[in-house]
Amino acid sequence: MDYPWTRPAPWSRSVPNMDKPELDMEIYSQAVVDLRRGLDLLLARPDVDPKRVAYVGHSYGAQWGAILSAVDRRMKTTVLVGGTPTLADVLLHDSPDVEQFVKTRKAQVEKYIEANKPLDAVNFIPRAAPIPLLFQFARFEQYFSRDAMDRYIQAASEPKWIKWYDTGHDLNDVQTLLDRAEWLEKQIGIKPLGPVLEKQLQGKPPSRRCAGLGGVYFATQGRAQAR
């Protein structure tokens, strides 16, 4: 699914709108609705096994994936990559990227956080059960703290598994991809990614699209695909 700010016109929506926090709450809510409509479309296909569908979301996708997992039970598993429990953990984090911005408009930022608090992932992730959760986190995360990630983990329902990687927010470590693919292989039966990745690293084109990169996964008759 395209993020609101990467959609083509006229559906593109820019965020953040710090002076209109309620507008952003509407945009974020619509993003979750879009995910559910995407599942509707996916599961309407005759070649898709409805018992072998998974959701993978990174960053904002992890936030919305927490909400999705609490309100929709059609996924066999959910993978949340580089997620944070609350918007406040990002906007009030003492990183150079946001510190100066917040300092010049603190009251406005606090109002924005309060208005969008109902959509914080931590409000929904306790209700994801019985969907199995895989969390993937960066040890050198630059946008929120280790404490925030620990609180996200603690709030999550069981069953859950947690993986850590020596990388930043992009989580572009190859092991992140391999672990995710192994998880999806166990949960929904995608084909092993190792041989495909090995061909890529050797400069050879893979024989099929690489599964495990993020998005909604679905298994068809005898093969798995990624979207």
C-alpha positions as CSV (number, residue, x, y, z in Angstrom):
1,M,0.0,0.0,0.0
2,D,1.2,3.5,-0.8
3,Y,1.8,5.8,2.2
4,P,-0.6,8.8,2.1
5,W,2.2,11.1,1.1
6,T,3.4,8.9,-1.8
7,R,0.0,8.4,-3.4
8,P,-0.5,9.9,-6.9
9,A,-2.6,13.0,-7.2
10,P,-5.4,13.7,-6.4
11,W,-5.2,11.2,-3.5
12,S,-1.8,12.3,-2.1
13,R,-1.9,13.7,1.5
14,S,1.0,15.5,3.1
15,V,1.8,15.1,6.8
16,P,2.5,16.4,9.4
17,N,0.0,19.2,9.5
18,M,1.0,20.6,12.8
19,D,-1.6,23.3,12.8
20,K,-4.3,20.8,11.9
21,P,-3.7,17.7,14.1
22,E,-7.3,16.4,13.5
23,L,-6.6,16.3,9.8
24,D,-3.6,14.0,10.3
25,M,-5.6,11.7,12.5
26,E,-8.1,11.4,9.7
27,I,-5.3,10.7,7.2
28,Y,-3.7,8.0,9.5
29,S,-7.1,6.4,10.1
30,Q,-7.7,6.3,6.4
31,A,-4.4,4.5,5.9
32,V,-5.6,1.7,8.1
33,V,-8.9,1.6,6.2
34,D,-6.9,1.3,3.0
35,L,-5.0,-1.7,4.4
36,R,-8.3,-3.4,5.2
37,R,-9.7,-2.7,1.7
38,G,-6.4,-4.1,0.3
39,L,-7.1,-7.3,2.2
40,D,-10.6,-7.4,0.8
41,L,-9.3,-7.1,-2.7
42,L,-6.5,-9.7,-2.1
43,L,-8.8,-12.3,-0.5
44,A,-11.3,-11.9,-3.4
45,R,-8.8,-13.4,-5.7
46,P,-9.5,-17.1,-6.5
47,D,-5.8,-18.0,-6.5
48,V,-5.1,-16.7,-2.9
49,D,-5.2,-19.0,0.0
50,P,-7.1,-17.0,2.8
51,K,-5.4,-19.1,5.5
52,R,-1.9,-18.0,4.3
53,V,-1.9,-14.2,4.4
54,A,0.6,-12.1,6.4
55,Y,1.1,-8.4,7.1
56,V,4.6,-6.8,7.2
57,G,4.9,-3.1,8.0
58,H,7.9,-0.9,8.6
59,S,8.0,2.4,10.6
60,Y,4.6,4.0,10.0
61,G,3.6,0.6,8.5
62,A,4.4,-0.9,11.9
63,Q,2.2,1.6,13.7
64,W,-0.7,1.0,11.3
65,G,0.0,-2.7,11.4
66,A,-0.6,-2.7,15.2
67,I,-4.0,-1.2,14.6
68,L,-4.8,-3.5,11.8
69,S,-4.0,-6.6,13.9
70,A,-6.3,-5.4,16.6
71,V,-9.3,-4.8,14.3
72,D,-8.8,-7.4,11.6
73,R,-8.2,-11.2,12.1
74,R,-7.6,-12.2,8.6
75,M,-3.7,-12.4,8.8
76,K,-2.0,-15.5,9.8
77,T,0.8,-13.4,11.3
78,T,2.0,-9.8,11.6
79,V,5.6,-8.5,11.3
80,L,6.3,-5.1,12.8
81,V,9.6,-3.6,11.7
82,G,11.1,-0.5,13.3
83,G,7.9,0.4,15.2
84,T,7.3,2.8,18.1
85,P,4.6,2.6,20.7
86,T,3.5,6.3,20.6
87,L,3.9,9.4,18.5
88,A,5.3,11.2,21.5
89,D,8.3,8.8,21.5
90,V,9.2,10.2,18.1
91,L,8.4,13.9,18.5
92,L,9.8,14.2,22.0
93,H,12.9,12.1,21.4
94,D,16.1,14.0,21.9
95,S,17.4,13.5,18.4
96,P,19.0,16.3,16.2
97,D,16.3,15.7,13.6
98,V,13.4,16.8,15.8
99,E,14.9,18.6,18.8
100,Q,15.1,22.1,17.2
101,F,11.8,21.7,15.6
102,V,10.0,20.8,18.8
103,K,11.9,23.6,20.8
104,T,10.4,26.3,18.5
105,R,6.8,25.1,18.7
106,K,6.5,23.0,21.9
107,A,2.8,23.9,22.7
108,Q,1.8,23.1,19.1
109,V,3.6,19.8,19.2
110,E,2.0,18.8,22.5
111,K,-1.4,19.6,21.1
112,Y,-0.6,17.5,18.0
113,I,0.5,14.6,20.2
114,E,-2.6,14.8,22.3
115,A,-5.0,14.9,19.3
116,N,-3.4,11.9,17.7
117,K,-2.9,9.8,20.9
118,P,-5.9,7.6,20.2
119,L,-4.0,6.1,17.2
120,D,-0.9,5.2,19.2
121,A,0.2,1.7,18.4
122,V,0.5,0.9,22.2
123,N,-3.3,1.2,22.5
124,F,-3.9,-1.6,20.0
125,I,-1.0,-4.0,20.2
126,P,-2.3,-5.6,23.4
127,R,-5.3,-6.8,21.4
128,A,-3.5,-8.5,18.5
129,A,-3.9,-12.0,19.9
130,P,-4.3,-14.6,18.6
131,I,-2.2,-13.3,15.7
132,P,1.5,-14.2,16.2
133,L,3.7,-11.1,16.2
134,L,7.3,-10.8,15.1
135,F,9.1,-7.6,16.1
136,Q,12.3,-6.5,14.4
137,F,14.2,-3.6,16.0
138,A,17.4,-1.7,15.4
139,R,20.0,-1.4,18.2
140,F,21.1,1.9,16.7
141,E,17.6,3.3,16.2
142,Q,17.9,7.1,15.7
143,Y,14.3,8.2,16.0
144,F,13.2,6.8,19.3
145,S,14.7,5.2,22.4
146,R,15.4,1.7,23.5
147,D,13.0,2.3,26.4
148,A,10.2,3.1,23.8
149,M,10.9,-0.2,22.0
150,D,10.9,-2.1,25.3
151,R,7.5,-0.6,26.2
152,Y,6.1,-1.6,22.8
153,I,7.3,-5.2,23.4
154,Q,5.9,-5.3,26.9
155,A,2.5,-4.1,25.8
156,A,2.1,-6.6,23.0
157,S,-0.1,-9.6,23.3
158,E,1.2,-13.2,23.1
159,P,2.4,-15.0,21.1
160,K,5.3,-12.7,20.2
161,W,8.9,-12.9,19.2
162,I,11.6,-10.2,19.1
163,K,14.7,-9.8,17.0
164,W,17.4,-7.1,17.3
165,Y,19.9,-6.0,14.6
166,D,23.0,-3.9,14.5
167,T,21.6,-1.3,12.2
168,G,19.6,2.0,12.2
169,H,15.9,2.7,11.5
170,D,16.0,1.4,7.9
171,L,16.9,-2.1,9.2
172,N,18.7,-2.8,6.0
173,D,20.8,-5.6,7.5
174,V,20.6,-8.7,5.3
175,Q,19.9,-10.8,8.4
176,T,16.7,-8.8,8.9
177,L,15.5,-9.9,5.5
178,L,16.5,-13.5,6.1
179,D,14.9,-13.7,9.5
180,R,11.7,-12.2,8.2
181,A,11.6,-14.7,5.3
182,E,12.3,-17.6,7.6
183,W,9.4,-16.5,9.8
184,L,7.0,-16.2,6.8
185,E,8.2,-19.5,5.5
186,K,7.1,-21.1,8.8
187,Q,3.9,-19.1,9.2
188,I,2.5,-19.0,5.6
189,G,4.7,-21.3,3.6
190,I,6.6,-19.0,1.3
191,K,9.6,-20.5,-0.4
192,P,13.0,-20.2,1.2
193,L,14.6,-16.8,0.5
194,G,18.3,-17.9,1.0
195,P,18.8,-19.3,-2.6
196,V,17.2,-16.3,-4.1
197,L,19.3,-13.9,-2.1
198,E,22.4,-15.8,-2.8
199,K,21.8,-15.4,-6.6
200,Q,21.4,-11.6,-6.0
201,L,24.6,-11.3,-4.1
202,Q,26.4,-13.1,-6.8
203,G,25.1,-10.7,-9.3
204,K,22.6,-13.1,-10.9
205,P,19.0,-12.1,-11.4
206,P,16.6,-14.1,-9.2
207,S,14.2,-16.5,-10.9
208,R,11.2,-14.9,-9.1
209,R,10.4,-11.8,-7.1
210,C,12.1,-11.7,-3.7
211,A,9.7,-12.4,-0.9
212,G,10.1,-10.8,2.6
213,L,10.7,-7.2,1.6
214,G,7.6,-5.8,3.4
215,G,3.9,-5.4,2.6
216,V,1.1,-7.9,2.4
217,Y,2.1,-11.5,1.6
218,F,-0.1,-14.2,0.3
219,A,0.4,-17.8,-0.7
220,T,-1.0,-19.1,-3.9
221,Q,-1.1,-22.7,-5.2
222,G,2.4,-23.9,-4.9
223,R,4.2,-20.6,-4.7
224,A,4.3,-17.4,-2.7
225,Q,4.3,-13.8,-3.8
226,A,4.9,-10.4,-2.3
227,R,3.1,-7.2,-2.9
